[in-house]
Amino acid sequence: AAADEHAYALELTGDALRPAYRDGDVIVVSPATPIRRGDRVVLKTAGGEIMIGELRRRTARTLELQPLHAAAADRTLAATEVAWIARIVWARQ
């Protein structure tokens, strides 16, 4: 029940986000919902890469993201590399 008229749903495919999400899960993403440390987020880089992970830290200059896949390494991005970021507010699993 996001109070964001621009919220949207994404159906996930594949196993890259296991164990957090499985093939066929649906997530609702809200661009207007404030983001805090520990939130699961979707972000798009200036280069067009889409990432889903847990926000570890966000400053004026950098953003640290922990991917949901256990085998993937944490990512640190310059704020200028992030085109947009939005919070995952709901998941149907």
MARROSE-912216 format. One record per atom (N, C-alpha, C, O): x, y, z; residue in one letter; residue number from 1; atom name. Coordinates in pm, 1 decimal. Layout:
! MARROSE-912216
- X  Y  Z  a  NUM  CA
...
This chain:
! MARROSE-912216
- 84.3  -119.4  0.0  a  1  N
- 0.0  0.0  0.0  a  1  CA
- 87.5  124.0  0.0  a  1  C
- 77.5  208.3  89.1  a  1  O
- 172.1  134.3  -99.0  a  2  N
- 258.7  251.9  -111.5  a  2  CA
- 174.8  371.8  -153.1  a  2  C
- 89.3  361.1  -241.1  a  2  O
- 199.0  483.7  -90.9  a  3  N
- 128.0  606.4  -125.1  a  3  CA
- 202.8  679.2  -235.7  a  3  C
- 219.8  801.0  -230.1  a  3  O
- 246.5  606.4  -333.7  d  4  N
- 326.1  660.1  -443.1  d  4  CA
- 256.6  624.7  -573.6  d  4  C
- 249.4  507.7  -611.2  d  4  O
- 206.1  725.3  -642.1  e  5  N
- 135.3  697.9  -767.3  e  5  CA
- 229.0  648.3  -877.1  e  5  C
- 183.1  601.0  -981.1  e  5  O
- 359.2  658.7  -854.9  h  6  N
- 456.6  611.5  -952.7  h  6  CA
- 515.1  474.7  -916.6  h  6  C
- 609.0  428.2  -981.3  h  6  O
- 459.6  410.2  -813.2  a  7  N
- 506.3  276.6  -775.2  a  7  CA
- 476.3  179.1  -888.8  a  7  C
- 379.5  195.9  -963.0  a  7  O
- 561.1  76.9  -900.7  y  8  N
- 541.9  -20.7  -1006.7  y  8  CA
- 587.5  -157.8  -958.1  y  8  C
- 661.2  -169.7  -860.2  y  8  O
- 541.8  -260.8  -1028.9  a  9  N
- 576.3  -398.4  -993.6  a  9  CA
- 672.9  -456.0  -1096.4  a  9  C
- 667.3  -423.7  -1215.0  a  9  O
- 761.2  -541.7  -1047.7  l  10  N
- 854.5  -613.6  -1134.0  l  10  CA
- 842.9  -762.4  -1102.9  l  10  C
- 843.6  -802.3  -986.5  l  10  O
- 832.3  -843.9  -1206.7  e  11  N
- 837.6  -988.6  -1187.6  e  11  CA
- 980.2  -1033.0  -1213.5  e  11  C
- 1036.8  -1004.2  -1318.9  e  11  O
- 1037.8  -1102.3  -1118.0  l  12  N
- 1176.9  -1144.3  -1126.3  l  12  CA
- 1188.7  -1278.8  -1196.5  l  12  C
- 1106.8  -1368.6  -1176.7  l  12  O
- 1292.0  -1290.8  -1278.6  t  13  N
- 1316.7  -1417.0  -1346.5  t  13  CA
- 1458.8  -1463.5  -1317.8  t  13  C
- 1550.4  -1382.6  -1303.3  t  13  O
- 1475.4  -1593.2  -1309.8  g  14  N
- 1606.6  -1649.7  -1284.7  g  14  CA
- 1635.7  -1667.4  -1136.8  g  14  C
- 1553.5  -1636.1  -1050.6  g  14  O
- 1754.5  -1718.4  -1110.0  d  15  N
- 1794.0  -1751.2  -972.7  d  15  CA
- 1905.6  -1663.2  -918.1  d  15  C
- 1962.3  -1695.3  -813.6  d  15  O
- 1938.5  -1554.6  -984.5  a  16  N
- 2051.2  -1470.6  -943.5  a  16  CA
- 2030.4  -1403.2  -807.7  a  16  C
- 2127.7  -1363.4  -743.6  a  16  O
- 1906.7  -1390.0  -763.3  l  17  N
- 1880.4  -1321.4  -635.9  l  17  CA
- 1847.9  -1417.2  -521.7  l  17  C
- 1804.3  -1374.0  -414.9  l  17  O
- 1868.8  -1545.9  -543.4  r  18  N
- 1846.9  -1643.1  -435.0  r  18  CA
- 1946.6  -1618.4  -323.7  r  18  C
- 2059.7  -1581.6  -355.6  r  18  O
- 1917.0  -1634.3  -201.8  p  19  N
- 1794.9  -1691.1  -146.7  p  19  CA
- 1686.6  -1586.7  -116.6  p  19  C
- 1577.4  -1623.8  -73.8  p  19  O
- 1713.4  -1458.9  -137.4  a  20  N
- 1615.9  -1354.9  -103.7  a  20  CA
- 1490.7  -1362.5  -191.1  a  20  C
- 1378.7  -1353.8  -140.9  a  20  O
- 1510.3  -1378.7  -321.6  y  21  N
- 1398.5  -1385.9  -415.4  y  21  CA
- 1419.5  -1503.3  -509.3  y  21  C
- 1532.2  -1541.3  -541.0  y  21  O
- 1306.9  -1559.8  -553.0  r  22  N
- 1310.7  -1674.6  -644.1  r  22  CA
- 1248.5  -1637.3  -778.1  r  22  C
- 1182.8  -1534.0  -790.9  r  22  O
- 1269.9  -1721.3  -875.8  d  23  N
- 1211.2  -1704.5  -1007.7  d  23  CA
- 1059.0  -1692.3  -993.2  d  23  C
- 995.7  -1776.7  -929.7  d  23  O
- 1000.6  -1587.6  -1052.0  g  24  N
- 855.7  -1567.8  -1047.2  g  24  CA
- 807.8  -1477.0  -936.2  g  24  C
- 691.5  -1436.5  -937.0  g  24  O
- 893.0  -1443.4  -840.4  d  25  N
- 852.4  -1350.6  -734.4  d  25  CA
- 822.0  -1213.7  -795.3  d  25  C
- 879.3  -1175.8  -897.5  d  25  O
- 731.8  -1140.9  -731.5  v  26  N
- 695.6  -1006.5  -775.7  v  26  CA
- 732.6  -909.1  -664.7  v  26  C
- 700.9  -931.7  -547.9  v  26  O
- 800.1  -800.2  -702.2  i  27  N
- 833.0  -695.5  -605.5  i  27  CA
- 765.4  -566.0  -648.2  i  27  C
- 747.4  -540.5  -767.3  i  27  O
- 728.2  -484.2  -549.6  v  28  N
- 673.2  -351.3  -577.0  v  28  CA
- 779.5  -250.7  -537.4  v  28  C
- 832.4  -255.2  -426.3  v  28  O
- 810.2  -160.0  -628.7  v  29  N
- 915.4  -60.0  -612.2  v  29  CA
- 849.3  76.9  -604.5  v  29  C
- 762.5  109.2  -685.6  v  29  O
- 891.0  158.0  -505.7  s  30  N
- 832.9  290.2  -485.5  s  30  CA
- 940.9  397.7  -492.7  s  30  C
- 1019.7  411.8  -399.2  s  30  O
- 945.8  473.6  -601.8  p  31  N
- 1046.6  579.6  -613.9  p  31  CA
- 1032.3  691.4  -510.2  p  31  C
- 1130.9  757.3  -477.4  p  31  O
- 911.2  713.7  -458.1  a  32  N
- 889.1  824.8  -364.9  a  32  CA
- 909.3  788.3  -217.7  a  32  C
- 915.8  876.7  -132.3  a  32  O
- 919.2  659.3  -187.7  t  33  N
- 936.4  617.6  -48.8  t  33  CA
- 1080.0  644.7  -3.6  t  33  C
- 1174.6  605.8  -72.2  t  33  O
- 1097.2  710.9  111.3  p  34  N
- 1233.0  738.1  159.9  p  34  CA
- 1313.3  608.7  177.9  p  34  C
- 1258.5  503.9  212.2  p  34  O
- 1443.1  618.9  154.0  i  35  N
- 1532.7  503.3  163.6  i  35  CA
- 1622.4  519.6  285.6  i  35  C
- 1678.8  626.1  310.5  i  35  O
- 1633.7  409.5  361.2  r  36  N
- 1719.1  408.5  480.2  r  36  CA
- 1817.5  292.1  470.4  r  36  C
- 1799.3  199.2  391.7  r  36  O
- 1920.4  299.9  551.1  r  37  N
- 2016.9  190.0  560.4  r  37  CA
- 1942.0  61.1  593.9  r  37  C
- 1854.5  58.9  680.4  r  37  O
- 1978.3  -45.2  523.8  g  38  N
- 1915.4  -175.1  546.9  g  38  CA
- 1797.5  -204.4  455.5  g  38  C
- 1751.1  -318.3  450.2  g  38  O
- 1747.7  -103.7  383.0  d  39  N
- 1637.0  -126.0  290.8  d  39  CA
- 1684.4  -201.4  167.1  d  39  C
- 1798.4  -186.0  123.3  d  39  O
- 1596.3  -282.2  112.3  r  40  N
- 1622.7  -344.2  -17.4  r  40  CA
- 1582.5  -243.9  -124.2  r  40  C
- 1476.4  -182.0  -116.1  r  40  O
- 1667.7  -228.3  -223.8  v  41  N
- 1647.0  -126.1  -326.0  v  41  CA
- 1675.3  -180.5  -465.6  v  41  C
- 1741.8  -282.7  -482.9  v  41  O
- 1622.8  -109.1  -563.8  v  42  N
- 1655.2  -130.3  -704.1  v  42  CA
- 1723.7  -1.6  -748.1  v  42  C
- 1676.3  107.8  -717.5  v  42  O
- 1835.2  -14.5  -820.0  l  43  N
- 1899.1  106.3  -871.7  l  43  CA
- 1945.7  84.0  -1013.5  l  43  C
- 1971.2  -28.4  -1056.7  l  43  O
- 1956.1  194.9  -1084.7  k  44  N
- 2007.2  191.8  -1221.0  k  44  CA
- 2127.5  283.4  -1227.6  k  44  C
- 2122.6  397.8  -1182.1  k  44  O
- 2235.6  232.4  -1284.5  t  45  N
- 2356.4  313.3  -1297.6  t  45  CA
- 2346.2  400.6  -1422.9  t  45  C
- 2262.5  377.2  -1510.1  t  45  O
- 2431.6  499.6  -1429.6  a  46  N
- 2436.8  586.9  -1546.7  a  46  CA
- 2471.8  506.9  -1671.9  a  46  C
- 2437.7  547.3  -1783.1  a  46  O
- 2539.5  393.9  -1654.1  g  47  N
- 2575.3  306.9  -1765.6  g  47  CA
- 2465.5  209.7  -1807.0  g  47  C
- 2482.9  134.2  -1902.6  g  47  O
- 2352.1  210.7  -1735.8  g  48  N
- 2238.6  126.7  -1771.6  g  48  CA
- 2225.9  -3.6  -1695.8  g  48  C
- 2132.2  -79.4  -1720.9  g  48  O
- 2317.3  -32.8  -1603.2  e  49  N
- 2310.5  -156.8  -1525.4  e  49  CA
- 2202.6  -145.0  -1418.0  e  49  C
- 2195.5  -44.0  -1348.0  e  49  O
- 2119.7  -246.5  -1405.0  i  50  N
- 2016.7  -252.7  -1301.2  i  50  CA
- 2067.0  -344.9  -1191.4  i  50  C
- 2114.2  -455.2  -1219.0  i  50  O
- 2056.8  -299.7  -1066.4  m  51  N
- 2102.0  -379.8  -952.2  m  51  CA
- 1992.8  -383.5  -845.8  m  51  C
- 1918.7  -287.0  -827.3  m  51  O
- 1984.4  -495.9  -777.0  i  52  N
- 1895.0  -510.9  -662.4  i  52  CA
- 1981.7  -554.1  -546.0  i  52  C
- 2061.4  -647.2  -557.9  i  52  O
- 1965.9  -486.0  -433.0  g  53  N
- 2046.2  -520.7  -316.7  g  53  CA
- 1998.8  -449.2  -192.3  g  53  C
- 1893.7  -385.1  -191.4  g  53  O
- 2077.8  -461.4  -87.8  e  54  N
- 2048.9  -395.9  39.9  e  54  CA
- 2141.1  -275.4  54.8  e  54  C
- 2262.9  -285.8  40.5  e  54  O
- 2080.1  -161.4  83.8  l  55  N
- 2157.8  -39.0  100.6  l  55  CA
- 2237.2  -47.1  230.2  l  55  C
- 2179.1  -58.6  338.1  l  55  O
- 2367.3  -41.2  220.6  r  56  N
- 2455.0  -45.4  337.3  r  56  CA
- 2485.8  94.6  388.7  r  56  C
- 2485.7  119.2  509.4  r  56  O
- 2512.2  186.5  295.3  r  57  N
- 2551.1  322.1  335.3  r  57  CA
- 2530.1  414.7  216.5  r  57  C
- 2552.2  376.8  101.5  r  57  O
- 2487.1  536.7  246.4  r  58  N
- 2468.2  636.1  140.4  r  58  CA
- 2514.1  771.0  192.7  r  58  C
- 2465.4  819.1  295.0  r  58  O
- 2608.3  831.7  121.6  t  59  N
- 2656.0  965.2  156.0  t  59  CA
- 2634.1  1054.7  34.0  t  59  C
- 2580.7  1010.1  -67.5  t  59  O
- 2675.0  1179.0  44.5  a  60  N
- 2661.3  1270.6  -68.4  a  60  CA
- 2748.3  1227.9  -186.1  a  60  C
- 2720.4  1264.1  -300.4  a  60  O
- 2853.9  1151.0  -158.7  r  61  N
- 2947.9  1113.3  -264.6  r  61  CA
- 2944.1  967.3  -306.3  r  61  C
- 2980.3  934.7  -419.4  r  61  O
- 2901.1  878.7  -217.2  t  62  N
- 2903.9  736.2  -249.9  t  62  CA
- 2779.1  663.8  -201.7  t  62  C
- 2703.0  713.2  -118.6  t  62  O
- 2761.7  544.9  -257.4  l  63  N
- 2653.9  456.5  -218.0  l  63  CA
- 2713.2  316.7  -208.3  l  63  C
- 2780.0  271.2  -301.1  l  63  O
- 2689.5  248.2  -97.0  e  64  N
- 2737.5  111.6  -78.6  e  64  CA
- 2618.4  17.3  -81.8  e  64  C
- 2522.4  34.0  -6.6  e  64  O
- 2625.5  -82.1  -169.7  l  65  N
- 2516.9  -175.6  -190.1  l  65  CA
- 2567.2  -317.5  -168.8  l  65  C
- 2670.2  -356.6  -223.7  l  65  O
- 2494.2  -394.2  -89.2  q  66  N
- 2524.1  -535.8  -70.5  q  66  CA
- 2428.3  -615.2  -159.0  q  66  C
- 2307.8  -616.4  -133.9  q  66  O
- 2480.1  -681.0  -261.1  p  67  N
- 2393.7  -761.6  -347.6  p  67  CA
- 2323.1  -870.9  -266.8  p  67  C
- 2374.9  -917.3  -165.2  p  67  O
- 2205.6  -911.0  -312.6  l  68  N
- 2129.5  -1013.7  -240.9  l  68  CA
- 2184.0  -1153.5  -264.8  l  68  C
- 2160.2  -1243.3  -184.1  l  68  O
- 2255.2  -1173.2  -372.2  h  69  N
- 2315.8  -1304.1  -399.1  h  69  CA
- 2437.7  -1319.5  -308.6  h  69  C
- 2526.5  -1234.2  -309.7  h  69  O
- 2442.8  -1425.0  -231.9  a  70  N
- 2548.1  -1444.6  -131.7  a  70  CA
- 2688.3  -1447.8  -191.8  a  70  C
- 2784.2  -1409.5  -124.7  a  70  O
- 2702.3  -1491.9  -315.0  a  71  N
- 2834.9  -1504.1  -375.7  a  71  CA
- 2886.5  -1371.9  -434.8  a  71  C
- 3004.3  -1362.0  -469.2  a  71  O
- 2800.9  -1271.8  -446.7  a  72  N
- 2841.6  -1144.7  -507.3  a  72  CA
- 2906.6  -1053.7  -403.1  a  72  C
- 2868.3  -1053.9  -286.1  a  72  O
- 3004.7  -976.6  -447.3  a  73  N
- 3075.8  -884.1  -358.5  a  73  CA
- 2998.3  -753.1  -344.4  a  73  C
- 2923.1  -713.6  -433.5  a  73  O
- 3018.6  -686.8  -230.4  d  74  N
- 2958.1  -555.0  -209.7  d  74  CA
- 3004.6  -459.8  -318.7  d  74  C
- 3114.5  -473.5  -372.4  d  74  O
- 2919.1  -363.0  -350.8  r  75  N
- 2952.7  -264.2  -453.5  r  75  CA
- 2953.1  -125.7  -390.8  r  75  C
- 2863.6  -91.7  -313.5  r  75  O
- 3052.0  -47.2  -423.5  t  76  N
- 3057.1  93.5  -384.6  t  76  CA
- 3053.4  174.6  -513.3  t  76  C
- 3137.7  158.1  -601.5  t  76  O
- 2954.4  262.2  -522.3  l  77  N
- 2935.3  343.8  -641.8  l  77  CA
- 2948.3  490.9  -605.7  l  77  C
- 2906.9  532.9  -497.7  l  77  O
- 3005.0  567.7  -694.9  a  78  N
- 3003.5  713.0  -678.4  a  78  CA
- 2860.4  760.2  -700.1  a  78  C
- 2789.0  704.1  -783.2  a  78  O
- 2817.9  861.8  -627.2  a  79  N
- 2681.7  913.5  -641.4  a  79  CA
- 2652.9  954.3  -785.7  a  79  C
- 2539.2  943.6  -831.7  a  79  O
- 2753.4  1000.1  -855.8  t  80  N
- 2735.6  1040.5  -994.9  t  80  CA
- 2710.7  922.0  -1088.2  t  80  C
- 2663.3  940.3  -1200.4  t  80  O
- 2742.3  800.8  -1042.7  e  81  N
- 2718.8  680.2  -1122.0  e  81  CA
- 2574.7  631.1  -1112.4  e  81  C
- 2532.3  548.5  -1193.3  e  81  O
- 2498.6  680.7  -1014.6  v  82  N
- 2362.8  632.2  -989.7  v  82  CA
- 2262.3  721.0  -1062.1  v  82  C
- 2247.2  838.7  -1029.3  v  82  O
- 2193.3  663.5  -1161.2  a  83  N
- 2091.4  737.7  -1235.6  a  83  CA
- 1965.6  754.1  -1150.3  a  83  C
- 1908.3  862.9  -1143.7  a  83  O
- 1922.5  644.3  -1084.1  w  84  N
- 1809.8  650.1  -991.8  w  84  CA
- 1815.7  530.8  -896.5  w  84  C
- 1880.0  429.1  -922.5  w  84  O
- 1745.1  549.0  -784.5  i  85  N
- 1736.3  443.7  -683.2  i  85  CA
- 1595.6  448.5  -625.5  i  85  C
- 1540.0  556.4  -605.1  i  85  O
- 1537.9  331.1  -599.1  a  86  N
- 1403.2  323.4  -543.6  a  86  CA
- 1394.2  206.3  -446.5  a  86  C
- 1460.1  103.8  -463.2  a  86  O
- 1312.4  224.2  -346.8  r  87  N
- 1296.3  123.0  -241.4  r  87  CA
- 1197.6  14.7  -281.4  r  87  C
- 1093.5  42.8  -340.8  r  87  O
- 1231.2  -109.6  -248.1  i  88  N
- 1138.6  -220.9  -262.7  i  88  CA
- 1047.6  -217.4  -138.9  i  88  C
- 1095.2  -229.5  -26.0  i  88  O
- 916.7  -200.8  -161.2  v  89  N
- 825.5  -185.3  -48.1  v  89  CA
- 740.7  -308.4  -21.3  v  89  C
- 675.2  -317.5  82.5  v  89  O
- 741.6  -404.4  -115.3  w  90  N
- 658.5  -523.4  -98.2  w  90  CA
- 709.7  -633.2  -189.0  w  90  C
- 763.0  -606.3  -296.6  w  90  O
- 693.6  -756.4  -145.5  a  91  N
- 730.7  -871.7  -228.8  a  91  CA
- 627.2  -981.9  -213.4  a  91  C
- 581.6  -1010.9  -102.8  a  91  O
- 590.7  -1043.1  -326.0  r  92  N
- 504.7  -1161.2  -324.2  r  92  CA
- 592.6  -1279.5  -358.1  r  92  C
- 647.8  -1289.4  -467.7  r  92  O
- 604.4  -1369.4  -260.9  q  93  N
- 693.9  -1484.5  -279.8  q  93  CA
- 617.8  -1613.7  -272.2  q  93  C
- 676.7  -1721.0  -285.8  q  93  O
